[in-house]
Amino acid sequence: MAGGREVFAVFGKKVGIDPYMIMLLGAMTLGLLLPASGAAAAVLGRVTYVAIALLFFLYGAKLEPRAIRAGFLDWKLQVFVALVTFVLFPLLCIVLSRLAGGVLRPEILMGIVFLGILPSTVQSSIAFTSIANGNVAGAICAASISNFAGVALTPLLAAALISSDQVEISFDAVLRIVVQIVLPFVAGQIVRPWIGPALQRRRAMTLLVDRGSILLIVYSAFSAGTASGLWSEVPAMQIVIMVAAMAALLLVVLGLATFLARASGMDAQSRIAALFCGSTKSLASGLPIAASIFPHAVLGAVVLPLMAYHMIQLLSCAAISQRFSAKKWAESQV
């Protein structure tokens, strides 16, 4: 069964842990123990810059414009996912950051707000929807539209919502995002008719670039944090509190998304798609955008909430999708 193969690929067959999650933790640990410094750090910065641009070029080249156009036909699902992703989620994260203001470091609080303005995942939300017998076509459209909009919308929301004495998102930062992220994405869309089919045939290569770039960004972020002495200033208890806060945030989002989707009058299959597309946040888009916005000295702390939320959402949504599948939730409309 295709859905079963997808979930095995994402979470592992027995232990429920994606090997890629282990690699992410490995990159994080390597950055903590063996940080790059001096000339090596400068080279790492340039390589990371190119990797991010290449990553978004491939995103543009792989994204099917027809899927986005077709998605607008299911307007209720698309509007719901957009509102949850870019309105409800940011509001919840702003409230959470205010509540944790006296407990967590400013960099982590900025990371919580940044998490709120990110687009949905693509592969995971579609796989979860498929496993749960939901509206897969609607999920593909919703996730694609979310990521397409997020390329421009996330930096704009960051400029409006995130500002501090330590990090100010200036015109230069926005211009850097345009050059590093938006232009490669648009270029990928332009050349898609010529290279898109080849990329589809060489998915292993694109997956290597995709995941390799993310691992590079994670190592670079945590390496810079170690070199700047950031981690010596972050108590372990703050990490524990932050992880607990991310778990609570996911629980609230899942509950609200379920309630609001039911109240909207969508059918059961579309409610499943709305649940997974609305509650998940993209690590693949979030890390490159964060690397373009925040100084490397604080980047590691800023992306901590995103990494914690990402891992929690994968494990939780995998269990939820399997539960829906076992009970044939879509057919019974429970």
N, C-alpha and C positions, 0 to 999 in steps of 0.2 A: 504494500500500500504506500502511495507517494507521501501521504501525510506522515506515516510512521518513519519513513526514511528521513524526512526532513527533521523530525524531532530528534532522531538519533544523531543526525549530523550536528545539530545545535547543542544538544545537552548530554550526549553520551548515552550508551545503551544501558548501563547498569547503575553507575554512580550518580547520574543526573548532573554531571559537571562537564561543560564544554571544554575540550582541550585548549581551545583558544583563550578561555578564561584563565587557565593555568599559565598560558604564555603571557597574558596581560599582567598577572601577578608577578611572573618572572621578570618582565621588563621593569616593573615598578621596583622590585627588590634590587635588581641590578643598578638602577639609578640611585638607590639609597646607599648601596655598598660600594659601587665603583663608578662614581660620577665623572663625567668628562670635564676637563678643565683646560684653560689656556687655549692653545692652537686647536686641540681636539674639540673643545666646546664650540669654537668658531666654525670649524668644518661641519660639526653636527648641526649647527644652526642653519647653515646653507643647504645641507642635504635635506633637512626637515622641511625647509621652505619649498624646495623643488618637489619633494614627495607630496606635500599638501596640494600644490598646483596640479600635479599629475593625477592625484586622487579625484579631484573635482572635474578634471577633464574627462576622466573615465566615467564618472557619474553622469555627466552630460551626454556622453557618447552612448551610454547604455539605456538611458531613460527614454521610453517610447512616448512621443508627443500624443499619439492617438489615444493612449491610455488616459492621459490627462484630459483630453477633449471628451472622451466617452464618460469620464467620471462625473462631469457636470450634469449628466442626465439624471443621476441619482442624487439630486440636489440636497435632499434631507440628510442623508448620511454624510455628504461632504461638508455641509454647513455645520453639522453637529461636531464632526472631528476637528474642524478648523476652530470652532469656538472653544472646545475643551482644550485643544493643544495650545492655542495662542491667547486665550482670554482667561478661562477658568484656572488652568495650570499656573500661569504667571501670578495670578492673584493669590492662589494658595501658597506659592513659594515666597511671595513678598510677606504674607502674614507670618509664615513659618520663620523667615529670617528676622522679622521684628520680635517674635516671641523668644528666639534664641539669641537675641542681640547681646545679652549680658553673659552668655555662656560660651559661645563659639567665637573663634577669631574672625576678624573682618574678611579675610580672604575666603574662608569657608562660607561665610554668609553671602558673599558675592557669588560664590559657586552655586549656592542654593537658588538664588534668583536667576542665574544663568541657566541652570537646569530647566527652570520653568518656561523659558522662551525658546527651547529647542524644538525642532520638528519631531515627528513620530519616526520610529524605526520602519524599515522597509521589509527586509527579509523576515525578521522575527514576527512582526505583526501579521504578515501574510501567512506564514507557516502556522501560527497559533490559530488563526481563523480557519484555515483548511482542516486542521486536526479537530477543531470543535464543530465541524460541519456548518460553518458560517458562510456569509456572502463573500466568497474569495474575490470575485471580480470587483466588488465594491471596495474591498480592502486594498486591492492593488491600486485602484484609482485614488483612494483616500491617502494612502501612504505616499504615493508618487506626487500628488498635489501638495501634500504637507512638506515634503522635502524640496520640491521645486520652489515653493513659496519661502521656505526657511532659509534658502541661500541668501535672499535679500532681506527677509523680514527679521530673522534672528539678529543680525548686526544692527539693524535699525532699532529694534526693541532694546538691545543692549545699550546703545547710545542713549536711549531715553531713560532707562531704568537703573543702569549701573554706573555709579559715579562715586568716587571717594578721593581722599587726599592722596592715596597711594596709586590709584588707577583711574585715569580719565580717558574716556574713549573720544579722541579728538578727530578732526577732519583727516589728519594724516593716517590715523588708524583705519578709518572708513575707506580711504583711498587704497590703503594696503590690502584691505579685504577685497575690494573690487578687482585689483590687479591679481591677487593670489587665488581668489576663489570664484568670483563672479565671471570674470573674463574667461578663465579656463573652462568653466561650466558651459558658458555660451558657445565657446569654440567647439566643445564636444558635441553640443546639439547641432551645430552647423555641419560638422563633418560626419555626423551619425549615419546618414544614408550610405556613405562609402565604407566606413570602418565598423559600423554597428554589427553587421552579420559576422564579421571576422571575430569580434569580441565575444559574441554569443558562442562561437565554436571553440574559443580559447578561454573558457571560464576559469580554468585553473590558473592561468596567467593573471587575469584580472583579480581573482581572489588573492593571489600572492601580493600584488601591488596594494590592494585594499587593506588587507590585514597587516602586511609589512609596514605600511605607512602609519597605521594606528599604533603598532608596537614601537615604532621609532619616535612618535610623538610622546607616548607615555614615558619611554626612557628619557627623552630629552627634558620633559617637564619635571620628573622626579630628580633627575641629575642636577638640573639647575637649582631646584629647591635645596638639595644637599649642599651644593657648592656655596649657596648664599647663607647657609646656617638656619634655614627656615624650620627644618624638622626638629631641631633642638628646642624650638620655641612652641611646638605644638604638643601638648600633653596627650598621653595615650587615652585618657578619659574623654577628651574632646572627640577623638576618632570614634570611640564607642557611642557617645551621645549622637554624633552625626549619623552613624549607621542606623541607630534606632530611629532617628528622625526621618530618615529616608524610607524605612520600612513602614512607619506610620503614615507618611505622605502617600505611598503607594496604596495602602489600605483605604485611605480617604478618597483618593482619586478613583479607585475601582468601585467603591460604594456609590459615589456621586455619579459616575459614568453609567453604572447599571440603572440607578434610579431615573436619571434624566433621559436615558435612551428608552426606557420603558414608557415614561411619560410623554415622549415625543410621538409615540404611535408607530414607530418603525416595526417591521416584522422581526421575528426572532433571529433570522439569519443576519439581518443588517445590524441588529443589536449586538450580536457577537463581534462583527467587524468593528462596530463603533467602540466596543469595550477595549479591544486590543489595540486598535489604532490610536485611540484617545488616551490611553493610560501609559503607553510606552514612550521612551525618549531615546533618540539616536546618539549612540556613542560615536559612530562613524562620522557623523556631521559635526557633533559637538566638540570633539577634541581638536580638529583642524581649525574651526572657527575660534575656539578659545586660544589656540596658539597664535592666531593673528591679532587678537585683541589685547591679551594680558601680557605683562612682562614675564620673562622666563623665571625670574626670581620667585614669583608668587604663583606661577601657573600650576605647579603640583598641588598646592592647597586648594586652588580654585576648582580643579577638575575632580577632587576627591568625592564631592557629593554625586557628580555624574557617574563616576565609576562604581560607587556603592549602589546607587539606584539601578544602574544598568544590570548589575549582577543579581540584585534582589528581584527585579522585574522578570528576568529570564527564568529564574527558578520558580517564582510564584505563578507566572502566566503559563509556564509549561504544565504545572500541576492543574491549573484551572482548565486549560484547554483539554487535557486528558480526561478530566472529570466530566466536562460537557460532552465529550465524545462517547464516553462510557454510558452516559445516561440518555444519549440521543436527544440532547437538549433542543437542538434546532427543530426536530420533527415534532416534539411534544409541546414546543413553545412555552416551556416552563419558565 
